[in-house]
Amino acid sequence: MFILNLLLFLIALSLLIFIHELGHFLFAKLFKVYCLEFSLGMGPAIVSKKFKKDPETKYSLRYLPIGGYVAMAGEVQDDEEEQKLNIPPERTINGIKPWKRAIITIAGVTFNFVFAIILIAIYIFASGVNSNDNRFTISNESIAYEAGLRTGDKIISVSSNVIKENDEIIYSSCIEETCNVSTISELIEIVNKEVPNSANKTQELTINYLHENEQKTATLTRTYNAESETAEIFGIGFFLKTPGFFEGIGLTFKTFGEIIVLMFQAIGSLFTKEGFNQVGGPVQVYAISAQMASQGFLSYIWFLAIISVNLGFFNLLPIPGLDGARFFISIGETITNKKFNPKIESIINMAGLIFLFGLMIVVTIKDVITLF
């Protein structure tokens, strides 16, 4: 199982890196920038090859699946091998117009975002959306199923939500006056106002519902699970339907926007102790990858979408060494019509990369320590 999970993780990582670098590569080719190499992976090459239709570029697959790159003419100052090729200045990355360089730079992030949107759409259309008609899904062999509820039944109301401790009521709601419920979200909110949080506590939930047009009442009881240190699950969920085309597309972009907002919030929390503790490196990403793979294909599609957004968003940050810094420099050059010194930019980017690699090492060490 470890080998399979590791293989899935490496394939996923390589795919996302390939998508990112492909964005840079295609737009570099579009703007006639001389590309010396397109590489997937780092370190020694497993295989490298040039093709007759594209004799300029060497395509490589390397041993370490932790990155990739497009080597464009002009990126490395005073490169002797590059100088031997006598590449015209207008075909180097620093010789083209700044707005073209900005597009090449941002293309990797854009491809990651587009790929994430496609994956989110696949997830939404395949898994379905809430029917919003008061129907709900009941898990087999769950507390709700044993109480008589079945998938497709409609909620009318909740007549009680009681927490008992040693058979004495310590919390109650919806008793004197019935709580009308119009959605599963409202039902879950009522359920989770109070939950059993110790072994001697129980929760009783009374639901009024329609089953085959017949009104019924079911009382559900759940207890605290000492092994998982959580309360048992009633087994009530959304009744899902396949969305219409425009509904699904709208929900896809809404979900993408919500993920972006969460990314901004996460960046803000990094400057707190709690936020840093939640930051994960390759080890944590692998652990989540293995967990998602065990939950099925759609869960893994969702995981890939989230990681693709993360990869694109992180690269967009204006940190030296990342695409974001290069993009904003190119935009600045376009506005001011003044050239930024390539040698200074190269030094700044190198310092940024050293910082990022150092940060990755620190986070990885933190992840390893957390495992033990």
FINUZA-882034 format. One record per residue (C-alpha): residue number from 1; residue in one letter; chain; y negated, z negated, x negated. Coordinates in pm, whole numbers. Layout:
residues N
i,aa,ch,v,w,u
NUM,A,A,Y,Z,X
...
//
This chain:
residues 372
i,aa,ch,v,w,u
1,M,A,0,0,0
2,F,A,-239,-80,-287
3,I,A,-184,267,-437
4,L,A,-248,435,-99
5,N,A,-564,231,-35
6,L,A,-691,302,-386
7,L,A,-622,673,-341
8,L,A,-806,681,-7
9,F,A,-1099,496,-164
10,L,A,-1121,739,-457
11,I,A,-1096,1041,-226
12,A,A,-1371,902,-3
13,L,A,-1596,821,-298
14,S,A,-1537,1161,-457
15,L,A,-1606,1339,-127
16,L,A,-1940,1162,-76
17,I,A,-2047,1229,-435
18,F,A,-1940,1593,-401
19,I,A,-2150,1631,-82
20,H,A,-2450,1477,-259
21,E,A,-2427,1689,-573
22,L,A,-2355,2002,-367
23,G,A,-2698,1960,-206
24,H,A,-2868,1958,-547
25,F,A,-2655,2248,-669
26,L,A,-2703,2486,-375
27,F,A,-3081,2448,-370
28,A,A,-3102,2475,-749
29,K,A,-2916,2806,-720
30,L,A,-3143,2911,-431
31,F,A,-3450,2860,-649
32,K,A,-3289,3037,-950
33,V,A,-3265,2725,-1167
34,Y,A,-3014,2774,-1448
35,C,A,-2725,2532,-1383
36,L,A,-2517,2467,-1693
37,E,A,-2252,2252,-1522
38,F,A,-2140,2122,-1185
39,S,A,-1921,1815,-1243
40,L,A,-1730,1589,-1011
41,G,A,-1656,1264,-1190
42,M,A,-1764,1126,-1526
43,G,A,-1605,1091,-1867
44,P,A,-1365,1339,-2034
45,A,A,-1291,1658,-1842
46,I,A,-955,1710,-1674
47,V,A,-1037,2076,-1627
48,S,A,-1344,2294,-1682
49,K,A,-1381,2658,-1582
50,K,A,-1635,2936,-1551
51,F,A,-1603,3218,-1299
52,K,A,-1695,3583,-1335
53,K,A,-1921,3572,-1029
54,D,A,-2114,3279,-1179
55,P,A,-2088,3299,-1560
56,E,A,-2380,3060,-1611
57,T,A,-2221,2748,-1464
58,K,A,-1920,2552,-1584
59,Y,A,-1732,2374,-1304
60,S,A,-1566,2050,-1415
61,L,A,-1338,1781,-1278
62,R,A,-1353,1461,-1484
63,Y,A,-1132,1156,-1509
64,L,A,-1363,882,-1379
65,P,A,-1438,926,-1005
66,I,A,-1750,708,-1021
67,G,A,-2014,977,-1005
68,G,A,-2093,1340,-1063
69,Y,A,-2382,1556,-1169
70,V,A,-2544,1898,-1178
71,A,A,-2668,1974,-1531
72,M,A,-2981,2185,-1486
73,A,A,-3172,2351,-1767
74,G,A,-3475,2149,-1875
75,E,A,-3345,1807,-1771
76,V,A,-3266,1702,-2130
77,Q,A,-3550,1749,-2372
78,D,A,-3483,1943,-2695
79,D,A,-3116,2005,-2614
80,E,A,-2982,2221,-2898
81,E,A,-2703,2390,-2699
82,E,A,-2948,2472,-2422
83,Q,A,-3199,2616,-2670
84,K,A,-2933,2856,-2801
85,L,A,-2908,3012,-2455
86,N,A,-3278,3113,-2462
87,I,A,-3324,3021,-2097
88,P,A,-3664,3137,-1962
89,P,A,-3898,2845,-1883
90,E,A,-3932,2959,-1522
91,R,A,-3557,2902,-1479
92,T,A,-3567,2538,-1589
93,I,A,-3603,2246,-1350
94,N,A,-3938,2153,-1503
95,G,A,-4057,2515,-1508
96,I,A,-4036,2580,-1134
97,K,A,-4305,2484,-884
98,P,A,-4314,2109,-807
99,W,A,-4246,2162,-435
100,K,A,-3928,2350,-519
101,R,A,-3824,2071,-756
102,A,A,-3894,1818,-478
103,I,A,-3662,2007,-241
104,I,A,-3385,2026,-502
105,T,A,-3422,1655,-567
106,I,A,-3413,1552,-202
107,A,A,-3131,1793,-112
108,G,A,-2857,1549,-222
109,V,A,-2989,1274,4
110,T,A,-3033,1522,289
111,F,A,-2672,1643,257
112,N,A,-2549,1280,266
113,F,A,-2751,1216,582
114,V,A,-2633,1538,749
115,F,A,-2272,1456,658
116,A,A,-2316,1104,803
117,I,A,-2459,1248,1127
118,I,A,-2157,1481,1158
119,L,A,-1918,1188,1104
120,I,A,-2103,971,1357
121,A,A,-2082,1255,1611
122,I,A,-1707,1290,1548
123,Y,A,-1665,915,1597
124,I,A,-1868,905,1920
125,F,A,-1706,1209,2081
126,A,A,-1356,1099,1978
127,S,A,-1383,729,2066
128,G,A,-1597,769,2378
129,V,A,-1893,578,2520
130,N,A,-1943,306,2779
131,S,A,-1898,446,3130
132,N,A,-2179,218,3261
133,D,A,-2013,190,3603
134,N,A,-1896,-175,3581
135,R,A,-1541,-76,3493
136,F,A,-1374,-241,3198
137,T,A,-1076,-203,2970
138,I,A,-813,-477,2943
139,S,A,-601,-516,2631
140,N,A,-227,-539,2689
141,E,A,-76,-888,2653
142,S,A,-425,-1041,2646
143,I,A,-547,-1345,2838
144,A,A,-721,-1120,3091
145,Y,A,-409,-904,3138
146,E,A,-193,-1209,3202
147,A,A,-448,-1326,3459
148,G,A,-401,-1003,3655
149,L,A,-691,-785,3545
150,R,A,-617,-420,3464
151,T,A,-803,-139,3291
152,G,A,-1030,41,3537
153,D,A,-1105,-264,3752
154,K,A,-1471,-320,3842
155,I,A,-1669,-636,3778
156,I,A,-1850,-791,4074
157,S,A,-1965,-1122,3927
158,V,A,-1879,-1425,3719
159,S,A,-1854,-1741,3927
160,S,A,-1801,-1992,3646
161,N,A,-1802,-2031,3271
162,V,A,-1684,-2379,3171
163,I,A,-1618,-2546,2836
164,K,A,-1392,-2851,2847
165,E,A,-1326,-3111,2579
166,N,A,-1023,-3331,2647
167,D,A,-1035,-3208,3010
168,E,A,-1397,-3320,3053
169,I,A,-1662,-3054,3127
170,I,A,-1922,-3044,2852
171,Y,A,-2078,-2708,2942
172,S,A,-2094,-2507,3265
173,S,A,-2282,-2209,3403
174,C,A,-2266,-1979,3706
175,I,A,-2117,-2251,3929
176,E,A,-2392,-2338,4174
177,E,A,-2505,-1978,4181
178,T,A,-2289,-1678,4096
179,C,A,-2392,-1473,3792
180,N,A,-2405,-1109,3893
181,V,A,-2286,-882,3612
182,S,A,-2379,-515,3592
183,T,A,-2237,-431,3249
184,I,A,-1971,-548,3009
185,S,A,-2251,-647,2769
186,E,A,-2380,-897,3025
187,L,A,-2031,-1033,3079
188,I,A,-1976,-1077,2705
189,E,A,-2315,-1249,2680
190,I,A,-2211,-1498,2950
191,V,A,-1874,-1553,2780
192,N,A,-2030,-1617,2440
193,K,A,-2306,-1855,2546
194,E,A,-2061,-2129,2455
195,V,A,-1719,-2086,2294
196,P,A,-1446,-2332,2193
197,N,A,-1520,-2448,1839
198,S,A,-1256,-2714,1787
199,A,A,-887,-2761,1864
200,N,A,-946,-2994,2160
201,K,A,-1180,-2755,2344
202,T,A,-1097,-2491,2606
203,Q,A,-1298,-2234,2799
204,E,A,-1241,-2134,3160
205,L,A,-1397,-1815,3291
206,T,A,-1371,-1712,3658
207,I,A,-1430,-1343,3730
208,N,A,-1467,-1172,4067
209,Y,A,-1356,-811,4051
210,L,A,-1230,-511,4245
211,H,A,-875,-389,4190
212,E,A,-787,-73,4386
213,N,A,-1076,-150,4626
214,E,A,-944,-501,4689
215,Q,A,-1163,-794,4588
216,K,A,-986,-1047,4369
217,T,A,-1062,-1353,4158
218,A,A,-904,-1442,3825
219,T,A,-943,-1755,3615
220,L,A,-906,-1701,3241
221,T,A,-850,-1988,2997
222,R,A,-877,-1966,2621
223,T,A,-845,-2220,2340
224,Y,A,-955,-2259,1983
225,N,A,-726,-2090,1729
226,A,A,-692,-2328,1433
227,E,A,-533,-2063,1210
228,S,A,-818,-1812,1237
229,E,A,-1077,-2084,1304
230,T,A,-1208,-1884,1601
231,A,A,-1161,-1883,1977
232,E,A,-894,-1659,2128
233,I,A,-1009,-1327,2271
234,F,A,-1006,-1268,2645
235,G,A,-927,-899,2592
236,I,A,-1208,-749,2803
237,G,A,-1380,-441,2667
238,F,A,-1587,-136,2756
239,F,A,-1430,131,2975
240,L,A,-1490,442,2768
241,K,A,-1545,802,2868
242,T,A,-1597,1121,2669
243,P,A,-1973,1179,2657
244,G,A,-2136,1503,2764
245,F,A,-2260,1725,2482
246,F,A,-2628,1631,2501
247,E,A,-2548,1266,2574
248,G,A,-2324,1252,2265
249,I,A,-2578,1426,2041
250,G,A,-2855,1196,2161
251,L,A,-2640,889,2100
252,T,A,-2547,1023,1755
253,F,A,-2909,1042,1640
254,K,A,-2989,709,1807
255,T,A,-2701,547,1614
256,F,A,-2812,712,1290
257,G,A,-3165,580,1342
258,E,A,-3034,229,1406
259,I,A,-2836,239,1080
260,I,A,-3150,346,890
261,V,A,-3343,55,1042
262,L,A,-3067,-183,932
263,M,A,-3092,-38,580
264,F,A,-3464,-120,565
265,Q,A,-3389,-471,688
266,A,A,-3119,-508,423
267,I,A,-3362,-402,149
268,G,A,-3606,-668,266
269,S,A,-3335,-936,261
270,L,A,-3235,-855,-100
271,F,A,-3514,-1078,-222
272,T,A,-3349,-1382,-67
273,K,A,-3046,-1571,-196
274,E,A,-2852,-1500,123
275,G,A,-2935,-1130,102
276,F,A,-2818,-1097,-258
277,N,A,-2492,-1276,-176
278,Q,A,-2423,-1007,84
279,V,A,-2474,-720,-163
280,G,A,-2144,-554,-252
281,G,A,-2037,-337,-542
282,P,A,-1737,-107,-589
283,V,A,-1489,-394,-552
284,Q,A,-1627,-499,-212
285,V,A,-1652,-137,-96
286,Y,A,-1286,-88,-192
287,A,A,-1188,-399,5
288,I,A,-1373,-275,313
289,S,A,-1221,70,266
290,A,A,-870,-77,269
291,Q,A,-950,-282,580
292,M,A,-1090,19,767
293,A,A,-798,240,666
294,S,A,-559,-13,821
295,Q,A,-749,12,1152
296,G,A,-693,384,1195
297,F,A,-852,723,1144
298,L,A,-1163,671,1358
299,S,A,-1245,342,1188
300,Y,A,-1229,517,853
301,I,A,-1454,798,982
302,W,A,-1709,531,1082
303,F,A,-1676,366,740
304,L,A,-1741,700,564
305,A,A,-2049,759,781
306,I,A,-2194,419,691
307,I,A,-2127,468,318
308,S,A,-2278,817,329
309,V,A,-2597,678,485
310,N,A,-2599,399,224
311,L,A,-2558,647,-62
312,G,A,-2837,869,67
313,F,A,-3071,580,147
314,F,A,-3017,411,-190
315,N,A,-3085,735,-378
316,L,A,-3407,777,-182
317,L,A,-3552,453,-318
318,P,A,-3841,512,-564
319,I,A,-3652,351,-852
320,P,A,-3661,534,-1190
321,G,A,-3334,716,-1245
322,L,A,-3278,780,-873
323,D,A,-3365,1089,-670
324,G,A,-3642,902,-488
325,A,A,-3848,850,-803
326,R,A,-3811,1215,-906
327,F,A,-3899,1328,-554
328,F,A,-4222,1128,-540
329,I,A,-4322,1247,-887
330,S,A,-4276,1609,-773
331,I,A,-4478,1542,-457
332,G,A,-4751,1385,-671
333,E,A,-4756,1691,-897
334,T,A,-4781,1918,-592
335,I,A,-5079,1725,-455
336,T,A,-5269,1678,-783
337,N,A,-5161,2007,-941
338,K,A,-5109,1813,-1264
339,K,A,-4788,1806,-1466
340,F,A,-4620,1473,-1539
341,N,A,-4513,1445,-1903
342,P,A,-4137,1537,-1904
343,K,A,-4065,1322,-2210
344,I,A,-4222,1013,-2050
345,E,A,-4038,1085,-1726
346,S,A,-3711,1113,-1919
347,I,A,-3769,775,-2089
348,I,A,-3859,607,-1757
349,N,A,-3552,753,-1587
350,M,A,-3329,634,-1870
351,A,A,-3471,281,-1841
352,G,A,-3408,295,-1465
353,L,A,-3047,405,-1515
354,I,A,-2987,122,-1762
355,F,A,-3125,-123,-1506
356,L,A,-2906,22,-1228
357,F,A,-2590,13,-1440
358,G,A,-2669,-346,-1534
359,L,A,-2718,-436,-1169
360,M,A,-2388,-270,-1078
361,I,A,-2207,-470,-1347
362,V,A,-2360,-797,-1220
363,V,A,-2268,-719,-857
364,T,A,-1916,-616,-958
365,I,A,-1866,-942,-1148
366,K,A,-1993,-1129,-839
367,D,A,-1741,-942,-620
368,V,A,-1452,-1022,-856
369,I,A,-1548,-1391,-867
370,T,A,-1566,-1395,-486
371,L,A,-1210,-1260,-467
372,F,A,-1083,-1567,-648
//
